[in-house]
Amino acid sequence: MEQKKRSVRKVGIILRPQSTHIKPIFMDIQRQLEAVGMQVMLEYSSARMLELRDSIESYEIGHICANADMLLSIGGDGTLLSVARQSYGSNVPILGINSGRLGYLTIALPHEMDKIIPRIKSGDYAIRQHLMLEGYVQESMRLEIMRPLVALNEFLLSRAGFSSMLEIEASINGVLFNHYRLDGLLVATPTGSSAYNVSAGGSLVYPNCRNVLLTPICAHSLTQRPLILDDSFTIEFKFKTTGTLTCDGQQRISVPEGSVICIRAAAHNAHLVELTPNFYFIRLREKLGWGQVES
């Protein structure tokens, strides 16, 4: 689904943590934005990392999301995933700028910003809505999550240690459908289908589809196969053994035996900027080497 685009006047910038080497990149982008009359709102922890709090006004992420027209994520795909979770529910579009090699989610390089900035200022871009997932605790004697976790790529349900396997009873809308014995289980979005999911043998799914992917990792039975659902279901996972729940590879919690974790489509989507039509297929061709003619 494409969201209505708008001209951009205020830009929030969030940088990859512990990456002081990107200071010249930020300073150059800030200069270009301010040169065309756009206000730059640097996130507080990013300003502190670059030791710029005394020279540049900085803001908490909540204030930025309430006032900015667009968020610039400078780093890599992991930085953009974090920004999508931090800005969840604000519906502010995110443009990913990669400070290294291009990923699947980061679509711009720093040296391209001189051409991109006039486009976003005038509203010459598209916004694509990407499904996010919500995970929450339905039942547990010892685990409490104060608010649901959200993920743009995937939730990973995995074993607690190297010597044990994970056992899960999985139900869809309250109906038992599988008993998993495996090393891990990915619950992924179409956006995340090209990440950990595809490495684990899952399918690639166009990122603007509304699907939930269940992909077993090293299952202890050959009958356990990847499964693709639509986004209308709530999936309940009862942990028969102690395990872990990892969100987008960045947030990790221990899950005690007997806990029930529910995962479903989140109420809000991630809103990602697109500058080139069908860019996803171009990136697949580049990353996977598709379309090459064998000599």
N, C-alpha and C positions, 0 to 999 in steps of 0.2 A: 504494500500500500504506500502511495506517495503522499506526503504531507504538503500542505500549501507552504511555499517558500516565502521569504520576506527579505528585504534589504537589512543589512547588518550595520549597526552603529556602535554597539558595545560588545566587546569580545572578552570572554573569560579564558585564561590560560592556565593549564595544569601541566606540570612537568614530571617526567619520570623521577622517582625518588632516588637519592644517592647517586646523582648523575651530574656532578658539577661541570663536567666537560661540555654540557650543552648550553652553558651560559652564553657563549657567542651566538649560538643559533637563536636563543630567545631574544637577545638584545637586538639582533638584526631584524627579526620579525616584529618586535615592538616598534622599532624605528619606522618600518614600512607602514605599519598600521596607523601610527600617529601622524605620519606624513600625509595620509589621505583623510585625516579628521576622525579616525575611529578611536574610541576610548578603550584602553587596555586595563583589564582587571586581573592582576596576578594573584593566584591562590596563595594563601598564607604560608603553608609549609614549603611551597616552591620558592617563595621569596626568602624564607629563612635558609633554605639549602644553599641558595646562591649568595647569601649575605647581602641582600638588597633591601631589607626591611627599612633601613634608614633613608634610602634614596628613592624607593618606589612604594606607593601606597598598595597594601595587600589586603585581601579579603578572605573570609571563611567561605567554604564551598557553597553553603546554603545561601549566603548573600549573593554570590555570583550567579547561582542558578535562578534566583528571583529577579535579577536585573539584566543579565546578559542576553544578547540575541543569539549568540553562538558560543560554543566551547571549543577551544583548540587544545587537543591532547598532543603534547610533544614528547616523543619517546618511541615506544613500539606498540605492538598489539596488546601487550600486557597492561601498558599505561592506559590505553583506551578502554579496556575491560574494566579497570578500576574506576575510571571516570564515569563510565556508564552506570556502575553500581552507586557511586557517590551522588550522581545527579538523578537517580531513579525517581520517576514521578514528576519531574519538572518539565519534561517534554522539550528541553532545549536541545537543538541539533548539535552534534559533535563532529568535528573534522579532525581526523587523525593525521598527524605529521610525523613521519618517521625520521629519527635522528641517525639511523643506520640503514640496514637493508629494508626494502619494502615488505610488509606483511600482507595478510589478507584484509585486515581492517583499516590499517593506515594507508591512505591513498595518495599522499603528497610527500614530496621531499622539500627540504628547506630552500633549495635553490629555485624551486618553482613558485615560491610565494609571491614574487613580483607580478606574476600573471594571475595568480589565484585571488589575491586580495581585492583587486578591482571587481572581480566576478562576484565574490561574496558580498561586497558592499552594495552592488546593484541588484542582488537577488538572482544572479545567473547561476543557479545550482539546483540540484534536486535533493529532497530529503526522503530517505527510505526508512520505513518502520520495521524494526527487527524484533521478533518474539523474544521475550525474556521469561525465565522460569522463576518460580517462587518455591522455596522449601521451608517447611515448618514442622515442629514437633507435635504430633497428635497425642502421643502417649509415651511417658517415660517416668521412671521412678527417680532418676538421678540427673537427667539432662534437661536444662531449661534454656531456651533461646528467647530472649526478651521480645524480639521482633523477627519476622520471617527473613530468611536470606534470599537474595535475588542473584541470578546468574544470567549472563549474556551468552556464554559459550556452553557450559555444562556443569552439572553436579557429578562428582565422582564418589560412589559408595565403594569403600575398599576395606580390606582386612586390616586388623589392628597391628599385626606383627608379621615378620618374615616366615614364621614357622606354622602359621595357621591359615585356614581358608575362611572365606566369608560365607555365611549361610543367611539367606534372605527369603522370606515369604513375600511375594509381590501380589498385590490385588489392584484391580482397576475398578474404580467407583464401588469399592466394597466387595467385589467378586474376586476370589482367589484365582489367579491364572498361572502362577509359576512358583517353583521352589528352586532358587538358584544356589549352587555351590560353586564358588569361583574365587578368583583373586580380586576382582572388582567389577563394578557395573557402572557404565556411563549413562547418564540421562542428559541428552544433549539437545540443543536447538539446531535449526538449520544453519544459523550463523556459525555455530561451533562444529558443524559436521566436517569441516575441512581441517580441524585441529586434532586433538587427541583422538576423537572419534574415528577419523579415517585411518589413523595409525593402528587402531585396534580392530580394523576390519569392517567398520561401519560404512554406510553409504554416504556419498556426497548428496546433499539436498540444497536446492537453490535457496539462498539465505532469506528471501522474503516470503517463503512458504510458512504455513502455520502447522508445523509438525513437531512432535516430540520423539526423539530417537532413543531406543534402549539398546545398548551395545555391550554384550558380555566381554570381559577381559579374562582370558585363560580359564574358561569354564571347564569344570570337571565332568562334562558330558558333551558328546558331539551333537546332541539334540538341541542344545542352547544356541539359538541363532539371533542375529540382530532383528529388531522389530521397530517398525515405524508407525506411530499413531498420529491422529489429529490432535488439536490442542483443546478438545472439549473434556478430556478425561482428567480425573485426579488419581494419581498413582500412589498407593500406600506400600511402604517397604517396612516389614517387621524384621528387625535384626535378631536372628536366632543365636548369633555370636556377637561379641564385641567388635566394633568396626570404627571407621572414620567417615566423615562427610567433608568433602573438599569442594569449594565453590570457585569456579574459574581458575583453579590452580593456585589461588591466593589466600583464601580463608579456609582454615581447617579446624574441625572440632571432633572430639572423640564421642562415639555413640555407644552407650552401654547396651549390653545384651537385654533384649525385651523391648527396646524402644521402637516406636513407629514413627517414621519420617514420611511426610506427605510432600509430593512434588506435583505442581500444576502450572499452567500458564499464568504468568503474572498479570496483574491488572493493567500495568503500563508497559509500553514498548520502549526500546531504545531507538532514538532518532538519529540516524547517521547520514552525513552529507555525502552525496554522490556528485562527482564533477564530470564523469565520462559515462555515457549510456553503455549498459552491458559490460561495465568494468569487471564484474565478477568473472566473466568468461575469459576476458583477457588475462586476468591474474591466474586463473586455473591453467591456461595454456603456458604461461611463463613458469609457474611453479612445478607443474607436473610434466612439462615437456611434450604436451599434446600438440598435434598438428604438424609435427616434424616429419619430413619425408626421408625415409631411409635411403642411403646411397648404395 
